[in-house]
Amino acid sequence: MSEAGGRRGCGCRVPQRASWSLVAVSAALCLMLATSVCTAGAAPMSREEKQKLGNQVLEMFDHAYGNYMEHAYPADELMPLTCRGRVRGQEPSRGDVDDALGKFSLTLIDSLDTLVVLNKTKEFEDAVRKVLRDVNLDNDVVVSVFETNIRVLGGLLGGHSLAIMLKEKGEHMQWYNDELLQMAKQLGYKLLPAFNTTSGLPYPRINLKFGIRKPEARTGTETDTCTACAGTLILEFAALSRFTGASIFEEYARKALDFLWEKRQRSSNLVGVTINIHTGDWVRKDSGVGAGIDSYYEYLLKAYVLLGDDSFLERFNTHYDAIMRYISQPPLLLDVHIHKPMLNARTWMDALLAFFPGLQVLKGDIRPAIETHEMLYQVIKKHNFLPEAFTTDFRVHWAQHPLRPEFAESTYFLYKATGDPYYLEVGKTLIENLNKYARVPCGFAAMKDVRTGSHEDRMDSFFLAEMFKYLYLLFADKEDIIFDIEDYIFTTEAHLLPLWLSTTNRSVSKKNTTSEYTELDDSNFDWTCPNTQILFPNDPLYAQSIREPLKNVVDKSCPRGIIRVEESFRSGAKPPLRARDFMATNPEHLEILKKMGAASSIDAEDGLRFMQEMIELSSQQQKEQQLPPRAVQIISHPFFGRVVLTAGPAQFGLDLSKHKETRGFVASSKPYNGCSELTNPEAVMGKIALIQRGQCMFAEKARNIQNAGAIGGIVIDDNEGSSSDTAPLFQMAGDGKDTDDIKIPMLFLFSKEGSIILDAIREHEQVEVLLSDKARDRAAILKGKMSPSYNINSNPEMENEDQPSSENDSQNQSAEQMASLPQTIDLADQETPENSLDSHSESSSLGDSEEAASFTSSEQIPSSTENLETTSLDGECTDLDNQLQEQSETEEDSSPNVSWGTKAQPIDSILADWNEDIEAFEMMEKDEL
């Protein structure tokens, strides 16, 4: 190919549209996986440090995978707080999120190709034998078609791809005879009945044993599915067809993609989030690149890479042009209405859009990828993890974080495209945060609330399938990997499919239907893969120059300079007035307001958007007056900071977000309601008083315990059984008078959370807690580095004041102190929350997902600060959300042929795990883990 036909640099050819060929472009598009570095950047990370970080990733994977195999297998997933497996029907239902579980050892299958990437070939061989021996795909259970496809079918195909690669090398898997492929084919046929619709779009769920619409199936009545659910099938189904020669799988997946393309909104070229599988009508007409749509775009581009069909690339580029025209507001990516794409559909972003910078790298559009990735990194630096959703001014909207890997994925691809060692430092931060905040004795626990540091008894299979794979590859050199990663493409679950499938069993016709619908702009086709020589010409600091203006974007909120690019529609006119920029004293702004709705249709649209933004801005300003939740952390034995209770704040007293934590032992006040002078001041003197809600104002209670010498107060709800699981958190208001005289911190716990402290007192007598704005580092607590004084300070002279006389004494004491811990776990384990919100699938949709888990009843959070209530008279609350969570139901186990008993966890084993974790934290300080 001549230079006129394409651009060259770093060995990566970037062809023009007229010169594309199947194999050449398929390879070119994936060269981003190992693009050589053509530009000098910041000081590179040393080989030794990269190896050290890679070894840490290996150790972290061993910790997660080993605990799954020891405590959970053959269950689908590990519950890392209670050290047991999550079995469908034996745990409280979490709604849609449980549809990923099919009693097919999900985590093991999802981890197969990760084992090979991490050079654990012996463990891979053992894992394949276990899958072939133990996994049953004929269970009477309703599963998500989308999740089963990307995790199980993709996992089996990824495992098969690397099994045949290892067999060809002649060292491992010599006994293998396509057994995983046969299982994948069996599963593929079980999923095919889901496509029995007039549109060709699949039903969202299917019964593995009975299929669709039979009475025994308990499914088949659904009418809607998400765009990603129907549009994220082509890679796995086409690979299955290419591997087996059975073209039916690829045909069904193509038909679904064709229908989605046909139903796009023609004027905007956008697709909605949810579609009716029978009529093709859009049910949810908002459009973005996050939950519900994300992997649809990803699979259009990757389907072109794997299959070589030009129509997939043309469709992707058409959609991409619309995304950059309407949704992209650098560095933000905001959902819009498909029919009125100039109107934002929401003022917050969800965590799943973190994959998009990586997809932009594959597209070759590096600048916006760097911008969005940097914005996301700033959010992570503020909260330690990426919240499930956050607002345009970077406040937490949904506080959960289920250890999603999308940001690590984009970090890896950006590093490969730019060679900038900055992204190695980003990866190092991810490793440190996972070890510091998410690591627990039996694995890694999802974050219930990134603000308080509370945990959820959950470790999803995608954490092992994706997170460790991308982190390891980020720090690995080519010789560290036992095969050539350039020969494979990543699915959305990071499973590996070989590129040679593009020329194998090509029985499906590839009619190019795209041009029938739209006239395409050739400028969309200039870039198809990163080319560092062109992207960073004579400027080794190119990426840094893009990041620099965004360095403080989170701390400074949303910069006023970030506005929608509308010049192409306005012929050079000024950008429209935005609500956040409006000033009532500005005559020009007032003149613009007068014109809105009167001059033209464009002015009318501006006016409608302005009104919408003003309403949302007013709502946000009201929310700003609400206080975020606080944390009550039990730090005495046997808890050592592991139990974090989410507490409601008070609008009076010491502000824990501005002052140091308050630490002290707890004591019940007498009278318990705290509504009169205490009769036991000696008991609460210098302690944190426990008082019951009711019969008087909160401020009155605070004054009474403060007068008795208490250093803080915890109000426990008198409504028995109340929980932050099932009710919005609320903040305690004053009594309408001046409350400046109240100097101590006051927090509120619902009955269920309060009972954790009361039970601990009955069991252990002396219970010490921290009152703070969020959970504190457990390593410091374990090491005794937190000062024993009530107001925490960093006085180094006090660090060793409460230390045991020797290390052995410390370990013996810890073992004795933790002897009663299983009772605490069992107590929480037997409780089933009365209500819980349905959680939603990884990609289909994000909601206010609250897991009704066992041990984490002590760690519940509000789904966002929107759920705070404000009360003035104790006992009378005004609910600002008014959305109670639907009652959770426990699904019945209907698979009598398979024994799925949960493994009992021996006390000695739990104690050993906890001691091991204490040692790990001590090692962290020595090794700077």
N, C-alpha and C positions, 0 to 999 in steps of 0.2 A: 504494500500500500504506500502510495507516495505521500509526501508531506502535505500536499494540497488536499488529500483526502482525509486527513485527520491531524490531531495534535499529538506530539510525542513529548515525553518527559518522564524520567525515572523508570523507563521501561513500560509505562502505562499508556496504551494507545487510546485516544479519545476520538472515535470516528465521527464524521458527519453523517447525517441521516441517510444520504444517498449511497453511502458506501458500506452500510452495515452488513455483516454476515453473521450467521448464527453462532458459530463456534468462537470466532474472534471476539465478538462483543460480549458473549457470555463470559468468556475468560476475562475480558477487560473490566466488566462490571464488578467482578469479584476480586480484582487485583488490589482493591482497597483493603483487603484483609491483611495484606503484607506489603503495602507500598513502601518502597525504600525511601529513606529520608534524603531529600535533595537540598534542604536548607538547614543552616545552622540556627539554633534557637538559644534558649537559656542553657545554663550549664547542665550537661547531661547527667543523669543519675548513674552512679558507678555500677559496674557489672555485679559487684559484691552486694550492693544494697538491693538491686533488683532480684538477685537470687534469694536474699534474706526475706524479702517480701513475698516472693513466690513460694518459699518454704512455709511462710506463715499461712498463706492461702491453703496449702496442702494440709497443714495441721488443723485449720479451721474446718475444712471439708471432712477430715477424719473424725473430728469431734461431732459434727452433725450427722454424717452417714453412719458412723459407728453406734451412736446412741439410737438412731432409728432402727438399725438392725438388731441391737440388743434389747431395746425396750418396746418397740412397736411392731416390727415385722411379724406376721404378714399383713398387718393392718395397712390402710392406705397412707396414713400420715402419722407423724409423731406429735404428741402433746408434750412439749418440752418442760413445762412447769410441774406436771404430775408424773412425768416419766412413764408414759404408757401410750398405747396406740389409739388413734381415733378410728372407731368402727361405726359405720353408717347404721343408725338405728339404736345404738347403745349410748349415744350422747344426745343432749338436747339439740334440736334442729337449729341450724344457723341459716335456714332459708336456701336461696339459690346457690350460695357458695358450697353447700354440701353436694350439689349436683356433679361436682368433679370426682366424688368418691364412688367407686363402683365395686368395692371389695376385690380389686385386682392388683393389690400391692402397688399402688400408684407411685409412691416415692421411689421404689426400687426400679421400676420401668423407666421413670423419668430421669433417673440418674445413670443409666447404662452408658451412654456415650461420654458423659462427664468423666467416668472412671478412666476411659481410654485417653481422653485429652490430658488428664492429670497423670498419665503414664502409670496407672494402676492396673496393669493388664491381668495380673493374677486375680485381683478382686473382681475385675470385669468377667473373667471366665467363670468364677464362682457365682457371680450374680446372674449370668445367663443360665447356668444350670438350675439355679433356684427358680427363676421365672418359668422355665420349661417344666419343672417338677411341680410347682405349687400354684401357679396362677391359673384361675378359672375365669373364662370370659363369658360364661353362660349363667350369670347370676340374675336372679329376679330382683332387679334394682333399676330405678329410673335415673339415667345419667344425662348430663349435658352433651349434646352432639359436638359442640364446639370444643369443650374442654377435653372430651375423650379423644377427639381427633388430634389436637395439638400435643397433648401430654402422653396418651397411651399409644395411639397409632404412630405418632411421630417418634415416641420413645422406642418402639419396637423397630421402626424403620431405621432410626439412627443407630441402634444397637446392631442391626443386621449389616448396615453399611460398613461399620468399623470391624465387625466380626469377619466379614469376608476379606477386608483389607489385612487384618492380622493373619488370617489363614494363608493369604497369598505370600506374606513375608516368611512363612514357614516355621515360626517359633511358637505361636499360640493358636488356639482354636482349631487345631487340626482335625478334631472330631466333629466340627460344626458342619451341618448339612442343611442350611437354610431354615432351621426350625423357627427362628424368630419371624422370618418372612411369612411362614405358614400361619403363625399366630396373627400376624398383621392382616393377612388375607381373610382369616376367619372373622376378625373384628371389623374389617371393611364391609363384609357382607352383612354383618349385624347392624351396621349404620345405614345401609342403603335404603331400608324402608322409610327412613325419615324424609327422603326426597319425594315421597309419593304425594305431591301436591301439584295443582294445575300450573303453578308458576315455576316449579323446579327449585324453589327455595326450600331448604329442609326445615322440618319441625325443630324447635329448639331442644327437645328432649326425646329420649327413646328408652324403652325397656330392653335391656340386654338379652333377656330371655324370651319376651313375648312381643317385642317390636312396638308397633303403633296401633292405637285405636281398638285393640282387643279389650274386653272387660278386665282381663288380668293385667293389662299393660299399665293401667293407671296413668295414661298420658295419651296425647293425640288430640286433645281438645283445644290446644293453644292456637291462637290466631296470629301472634306477633313474634318476631325475632329481631335481633339487632343486626345491623349491617355487617359488623365484624363476624358475627356468628355464622352468617350465611356466606360471607366472602373470604373466610380464612380456612379454606379446605383444599385449594388447588394444588399446593405443594405436596402435601401428604398423599392425596388421592392420585395425583398424576404420578408420583414416585411409585406408589403401589402398582399402578397400571404398567409403568415402564419396567419395574422389577419382575412382575408376574406375567405380563402379556395380556392381562384381562383389561380391556380398554374401558369397561363400563364405569370404573371409578373416576377416571379422568373426564369422561363424558358428562357425568352427573355434576361434578364440581364446576366444569366449564359452563354448563347450562345455568347454574346458580349465578355465576359471575356475569354471564351475558344478560340475565334478567335485571340484576342490580344496575348494570350500565344503562340498560334500556330505560330504567325508571329514574335516572338522575334528573335533577331539575335542569331543564335545558338552557335557561337563560343564565344561570350561575354556574352550571356544571358541578354542583355540589350534591351530596347525598345526605339524607337524614340519618338519625340514630336508630330508629325503630321502624320496621316495615311490616305490613300485613302480608303473610306468606301466601294468602289465597288471592287477594285482589291486587296486590302490589301498591296499595296506597301507603303513603308515609304516615305513620302514627305519631312519631316525634319528629318535628320538622326543623330541629336545631342541628347544626353541623359543626364539627370540629375535627381535631386530630387525636383526641383522647378516647376515653371510654366509649365503647359502643361502635366505633368506626375504625380505630387505630390500625389494626392489622389487615383490614381490607385494602388500604393503600399500600401497605408493606407487601402484600402478596401479589398485587398487580405488577409491581416492579420486579419482585423476585421470581414470579412466574415467567417473566420474559427471560431472566437470567437462566433459569433451569430448563425452560421449554423452547426458547428461541422464537416465540410467536410475537411478531411485531405489534399485533393489536393490543397486547397487554401493556407494552411500553407506551404506545400512543394514548391509551386510556389513562395510564398513570400520569403522563405529562399533561394531559388535559385537566385532570383533577388537581395536579400540582400547581398549575398556573392559577386555578381558582383559589386554592389555599393561600398562595402568596399574595393574591389580589385582595382577598376578603378577610381571611382568618389571621394571617400573620400581621402582627403589629409589633415589630421587633422591640424588645426581645420576647414579647408576649405572644401567645397563641390563644385567641379568644373565640368561643363558639358564636356562630351567627345564625340567622334564620335563612333557610335555603331560598325562600322566595323574596326576601328582602335582605340580601347579604351585607348591606351597609349597616344593619342594625345588629348590635351585639345581643346574643341570647342570654348571656349571663356575665357576671363580673368576677368569676373565679375560674380557676384551671384545676384539672385533676392530674394526679401523679402519673397516669399512664401515658400522657403526652411526652414524657421524658424519653421515649424511644425515638421521637421524631428527628432530633439532631443526627442520630445514627443513620436514619433513612436518608436524610439530606446529604450525608457523606456519600452514601451509595449513589445518590443522584448526581453528586458532584457540586452541589451548591453549598460551599463551605462557610461562607460568611454568616448567613443566618443560623447555621448549625452552631457555630462558635458563640453567637450572641445568646441564643436560647439556652444552650448548655451552661454558659456562665451565669445566667440569671438563676437557673435551677441550682447551681452549685452554691450561690450566695444564700438561697433559701435553706439548703442543707447545712451550711455553716452556722446559720442562725438557730436551727432546730435539731441539729445532729442527724436528722433523717428528713426525707421529703414527705410532708404530710399528704394524706390521700387527696386533699384538695386545699387550695390556698387562694386568697383573693388577689385582685390586681395590685393591691398595695401590700401584698405579701404577708398578710395575716393568716393564721390557721383557720380554715373553713371546716374541714373534717380532720380530726387530729390523729387518726390511726395511721400506722405504717406496717403493712404485712411483709416487710423485707423484700420489697419489689426490686427486680434487677434491671429495670429499663435504663436508669441513669448510668449504671455501670456499663451497660451495653453501648450507650452513646459515647461514654468516656473512652472505651476501647477503640471504637471506630474512629473517633477524632484523633486519637494518638497515632493510629496506623496511617491516617491520611496526612497528618501534619508533622509527625515525628517530634512534636513539642513536648519536652520533658515535664512541662506544667501538668499534663494529664496523668503522668505517673504520680505526681504529688497528690492529685485529686484521688486517684485510686488508693494511695496510702491512707488518706483521710477516711475513705470508706472502710478500709480494713480496721483502722483504729476505732472508729465509731461502732462497728459491729462487735468487736471484742469488748469494748468498754460498756456499752449500753444494752446490747441484745444477747450477749452470751450468758447462758445459764448452765447449771451442771449437766443437764440432759440434752444439750443442743443449743439452738438459738431461738429466742422467743420473739414473736412479732410485738411491735409497740402498740399498746392500747391507746396511749396518748403521748405524742412527742413532746408536749409541753411539760408533763409531769414525770415522764420516764416510766410510767406503769406498763406492765406487760400483758400480753394475751397468750393463752395456752394454745399456741398455734405455730406450726412451722410448715408452711406450704411446700409441696413438692417442687415448685418452680424455683425455690431458693437453691436447691441442690442442682437442678437442671441447668440453671442459667447463671446465677450470681458467681459461683466459684469458677465456672468455665470462663466467663469474661474477665474476672479478676486475674486468674492464672495466666491467661493469654496476654493480658496487658503487660505483665512483667516478664514473660517468657521470651527467650530468644529462639530462633528457628531450630537450633540444635536441641532445645529442651523438649521439643514435641516430636513424638516418634513417627509422625506421618506429616504429609504436606497439607496444611490447613487450607491452602489456596485451591485445592482440588474439590472443596466442598462449599456448600451454601448453608447458611443458618436459617432454620425455620423460626417462627415467632417464639417458640419455646427453646430456641438455641439448639435444636437437634440438627445433626449434620447429614445432608443428602449429597451424594456425589454428582459433580457436574457432568460426568459422562452419560448421565441419564438423558441428556438433551438429544443424543443421537441414537437412543435405544427404543425399540418398539414404538416408533412414531406413527401409530395407526390412526390417530385422531386428526381429522381435517382441521386446518387452521385458516379458516376464511377470515380475512381482514374486514370486519364490519364497522370499524370505528369511523371511517371517513364518511359513512352514510349519515352520520349524526352531526358532525361538526367540522368546521373548517379549522385546521390546525395551524398554529403559528410555528414556523420552522425554528424560531429562536428557542423554543422549548427543548429542542433536540440537540443543542450544541454540546451539552455536557452529559456524559453518562458515567463517568467515574473520576475520582480525584486525580489530579495531575499537579503534583506539588511544584513542578517547574513553572507552570503557567499560573497557578494560584498564588504563589509567593515569589513573584519575580524580583530578584535583586533586593529582597527585603526579608531578612531572616526573622524579623520581629513582627511579621504580618499578623499572626494570630494574637499576639500580645496587644497589638495596637487596636484590635477589635474588642478585646476583653476589657481594656483599661477603662473606657467610659462607663462600663457596667459594674466596676469593682464595688461600688457602694450603693448599687441600685436598690438593694433590699433595705438597708438602713435609712436611705433617704426617701423611701417609698417610691411611688411610680414617678419617674421624671416627667416634667411637663413637656419635654421635647418628644416624648413617645406618642405619636399620633398616627392615624391611618393615612396611608398614601393614597390620595384620591386625584392626583393630577390628571391621570388618564381619563377621568370622567368629567373633569371640571375645566379642561382647556386652560390650565394655568391659574384658575381662580384660587383664592385663599382657602385653606382648609376650614371645615365647618367648626363652629363654636362648640366646645365640649363643656359639659357641666362642671368638670373639675377645674376648668380655667376661668369660669364665669366670675365677673366682678360687677356688682350692682352699681358701683361708682364709675364704671368705665362707659362713657357715652357710646363708643363704638359697639360695645356688647349690647347695650340697650337698643341700638338701631337694628342690629342683626335680629334681635328677638322680635321686633315689630314686623320684620319682613317674613319671618317664618310662617308658612301657611298661606301667604298672600301672593307672593311673587310668581312662584313656579312649583312644579312637582318636586324638583330637587330641594327647594326651600321647605316644602311641606315635609319631605322625608327627614330633612335636618331637624325640623321642629319636633317631629315625633320622637326621633332619637334623643334629642335634648331633654324632652319631658321624661322619657324613660330613664335617662341617666340621672336626672335630678331626683327622681323618686328613689332610685337605688342609692344615690349618694346620701340622701337624707336618712335612708334606712341604715346605711353603714355608720353614719355619724351617731345615730342612736345606739348602735351596738357598741361603739367605742366607749360609751359611758358605762358599759357593763365590764365587770372585772373577770379575768380569766380564772379557771379553776386552780386550786392550790393542792398541795400534797401533804398527807400525813404518812410518814415513813417510820415503820417500827424497826428500831435499830438494836434493841437488846436481844439476847439469845432467846430462842434459837433462830431468830429471823434475820438478824444482821443486815438489815436494810433491804431485804428481798421483798417484803410485803409493802406495797405502796398503795394507799387508799386515796382516791380522788375526793377532794373536799370542796365544798362551796365556800366562797370568800365572804367577808363582811365589808360593808361600806364605811366601817368605822374601825378604830383601833390601829395597831401597828400594821403597816403595809409590808407584807413579806417580800414583795417584788422590789422594794427599795431599801430594805434593811436586811441584816444578817438573819440566818435561820434562828429559830427558837428551839432549844433542845431541853428535854426534861422528862422526868418520870410522871406518869399520869396517876390521878387520884380522883375518886368520886366525891362530889360535894354533897353536903347535907344542909338543907334539903336538896334532893336530887334535881328539882326543877330550878334551883338557884334564884328563886324569886324573892327571897328575903335574906337577911343577914345570915351568913353561914354559921352553923353550930360546931363545925369541925375545922376551924381555921388552921389549926396545927397540922392537919392532914394534907391540906392543899398548899401550905406555905412553901414557896419555891418550886412548886410543881405545876403541871398543866392540868387544870380542873376539867372533869367530865360532868356535863350538866345535860338535863333532858329538856327537850323542846316543850313549850306549852305554858299557859297560865300567866305569862307576862312578856314584856318586850325583850328582844335580844339584848338591847343596850343595858337594860336593867340587870339582866343576868351577868353581863360583862362587868358592870360596876361592882356587883356583890362579890364576885370571885376575885376581882382586882383588890378590893378592900381587905380581903382575907389573905392577901399575899401571893396569889397565884401569878405565874409568869405567862400564862396563856390559857385559852379555853377551847374546848371542843364540845359543841352542841350536838347531841344525838337525837335524831328524829324519834318522836313518840308514836309514829304510825308504824306498827309492827309489820315487818316484811318489806318495807319500802327499800328501794335500791336505785342506784344510779344506772343500773341496767334498764329499768322500766319506767323511770320518771326523769324529766329534765332536771338538771342541777339548778339550784337557785342561790342567789346571794342574799345575805342577811342585811337588811336596811336598819337605819337608826330609828329613834323614837320621835323624830320631828323636832328634837331639841338639839342643842349644841352637844356634840359627842367628843369634842377635843380632849375631854378629861380622861377618855379611855385610851390607855397607852399600851395595852397588851394585845397580842394577836388573837383573833377569834375565827374559828373555822367550823363548818357544818358538815356532819356526816349523816347519810341516810341510815336507817335502822340496820340494814344488812351489813354495811361497812362498819358501823359502830359496834355491832356484835362481835366483829373480829377482835377489836381491842378489849371488849368486856370479857370475851372467852379467854383471851390471852392473860388477863389479870387473874381470872379464876384458876388458870393452869399454872402460871409462873409467878404470881404475886407482883414482882417488880417488873414493870413494862416501861421502857424508855422509847420516846418517839421524837421525831424531828418534824416541826411545822415549817414548811418552806413553800416557795413558789413552784418548785419542781423537785423530783427525786435527786438525791445527791449520790456521788460516786461510792459504790459499795466497797471498792478496793480500799478507800481511805477509812471507811468504817471498820473493815476487817483488820486493817493494820493498826487501828487505834489512833489514827492521826488526827481525828476530830477532837477538838478540845472538850473536856468534860464540863466546862462551864455552860450555862444555859444559852447564852447568846454566843453563837459560834464565832470564833475568831481564828486567826492563823498564827497565834503565839507559838513559836517553835519550842519554847521551854516547856509547854504543856503537852507536847505530842506524846511522850512516853509515860505520862502520869499514871494511866490505867493499864499499862502493859503487864502481862503475866511475867513471872520471874524468869522463865526460860521458854525456849521454843517448844520443847516437849510438853511443858506444863500447859502451854497455850493450846497445843493440839489435843491433849487429853481433856482439857476443860471444854474445848469446842465439841468434842465427841459426846461428853456427858450432857452438855447444854442442849445439844440437838436431839437428844434421845426422845424428846416428846414431840418432835416435829411431825411425824406421821399422823398423830392425832389431829394436829391442826389441818393437815392436808385432807384427811378423811372427813373432817367436819365440813369443810368447804365443798368437798367433792360430792357430798350427798345432797347438796342443795341444788335445786333446779329453778332458775329464775322463772317467774310467772310469765313474763313477757320478754320478747326480744324482737329487734328489727331484723328483717331478712337481709342477709348479705348477698351480694351479687358476684357473678363470675369475674374472673380476672380481667377479661376484656369487654364483656358484654355491657355492663353498666356498673357504675359506682354509686352506692347509696350510703346512708348513715349506718354502715355495717357495724354491728355490735355483736361480738361473739358471746353466746350464753355458755361459756366454758366453766369448768368446775372450779379449779383453784383460783382463777382470775376473778371470782366474785369479790375478792378483796382488792381488785385493781380496776374497777370500772371507771369509765369516763363519760362525759357528755360527748355527743358526736361533734359538736362545735359550740362556740361561745354563744351561738344563736339560741341555745336551749336554756340559757340562764333565766331563772325567775327572779323577780324582785319582791320582797315582802317587807312590810313595815311592822304590822302587828303579828307577833309570833303565832304561827298556825294558820295565817291567812296569806296565801300566795297568789300572785297573778302570773299565770303561765304565759310566757311570751311566745311559745312555740305551739302549744295546744295540740301536739301530735303525740299521743301515746303509742308505744310500740305494740305491734300485733302480738298476740299470744303465741309463744313458741310451742310446737308440738314435737314430741319424740316419735320418730318414724319407727314402725314395726319392722323387725327383721323377718323378711319373708324368704330367706334362703336356707331351708332346713338341711340341705345337703352339704353345706359347708360349715365347719366349726370355726366361729370367729370370736371365741372368748378372749376377753381382754387379759393380758398378762398381769398377774399380781406382782406388785413391786415389793420385795422383801425389805424390812426395815434396815437390815445391815447394808443392803445394797444402796439404799437411799443415803444412809449416813456416809458410806464410802464415797458416793458421788459428791456429796456436799463438802467433805474433807478435801477431795480432789480439787474442787473448785476453789476452795480457800487457798490451796497451794498454787493453783493457777494464777490467782490474783497476785500472790506474792511474787511469782515468777514474772508476771507482767511488768512489775516495777523494775526488776533486775534487768530484764531483756528489752525493756521499752516496747513491749508488745503492742 
